[in-house]
Amino acid sequence: MAQLPTPVLPPARSLDSLLQRLARERPGALALSAREPAAPAGPDTDFAELARWAAAVARHLQTQHGVQAGDRVAWLGLNHPLQIVLLFALARLGALLVPLNHRLAAAEWAAVLADCQPRVLVHDTHFASAAQSLPHPSPAAGHLVPMAQLPGRLNTTTTDTMDPDGPEFAEAWDAPVLLVYTSGTTGAPKAAVHTQGNLLANMAIAAQVQGLSANDTVLTVLPLFHVGGLCLQTLPALSVGARVLLFSRFDAVATLDAIAHERPTLTLQVPATLKALTEHPRWTGTDLSSLRAVWAGSSLLPPAPLAAFHARGVPVCNVYGSTETGPFSIALPAEHAQDHAGSCGWPAPGVEVQLRDPLGAVVAPGAVGELCIRAPNVVRRYWPDRAACDADGFFHSGDLAQQAPDGSFTVVGRSKDMIISGGENIYPAEIENLLLQHPLVVECSVIGQADARWGEVAVAVLVLQPGEHDHPDWAEPLQRFLDGRLARYKWPRRWLRVDALPKTALGKVQKAELKRLLDAPAAE
């Protein structure tokens, strides 16, 4: 049975009141340490400085650019402390941060900007040319502001910490504060509207499950433009007074060096970065003893990197969620990281999970159903005013899962990716999990293809170990491997090898991109 909601005490009633409390209680404790791969260590910011910085930026945006409650401010840049400062500054004003995915094309940025109509677009030096190339002046671009024009950490004064009358949104639980555009590649841009209450509830849930405390140092290398990089560890760590070691981007060498020398206690990774770390020549010589766990945001984790971390005594804990769910929803704790490999774990405190069939009924125990989630960190709407949940407050994820007798959940695929072959349901994740156990397979994804006889058949798209696919019958050992492990009707009827799988910023395979490869016989 899914875990019912249990009370989780939020760290505050607004982001601004949280920051002000941290500034009072831990003024000299380090909050953010900026790092750039292959560069000297950047500046450190303590909690008192962070509060002053946020107050100064809020005042600047309000007085110089007219930002007020309800306005949107977009950010285009690599990870930087200013992005987090902007979130707190805009919360103080009742405005919303829109972090842009810096890996998108210019046309995709333009579509996002046209959709949310920000008053200000702040950019860093890396993306100055890209920002300036956007249509401007334009209502969709708003004021174009280089980050250097905003108050810096060292330009703030102690008088900016507190407003004697208190910020207008001091108790802004229901005020929207963050627009995050989903990573889908089809259809018009769609943004989940996170309120301050959503973020604060997610901080409490994530901090509790991960055991975060003020003694922790969290290493952040994933992009903050996604809720994974921002909300799974970074904001929860700050909420308890921990230090965040913030890298502008992921780099395997820099990450290994940081683990060895700056001694983080936790970090968040994705399958692609786990693979890059464990296959790097410096992996075996890197001291990992400071890490009590590595958390990974993915419904499917490849077994080889997991085994490499587990062999060195570091559990890899999986967490399931989506842009709309906070995202901390279902988590696999450290004590079950090995005995429940492949599982997403159990619902986090305060999170209610149901598995439903296509008609909306809860499925029988052990049956596959769509993950539906209700929790205080789940968004209620998409921008500008489209419902994200059903009438009962459940978000329908589109992910299919099974629940084991012990209450844990395992994702078996997306409802739209489910393959119906000869009247039988085939779940791609089941095949992918097996193929990833074969030593020839580096990565794989299973998708459906229309078939005149069966309706659909499964197609396996694989990245193989270098030099292992020269033989014309390279798929035969993989087929033999499935024999006795998987029902024959589930076997892939076509095998396609590629050099790399197309992925989103957080390592999710873009299956829509793979489908177009199915008509490329030369790739076989």
Disulfide bonds with the S-S distance in Angstrom:
none
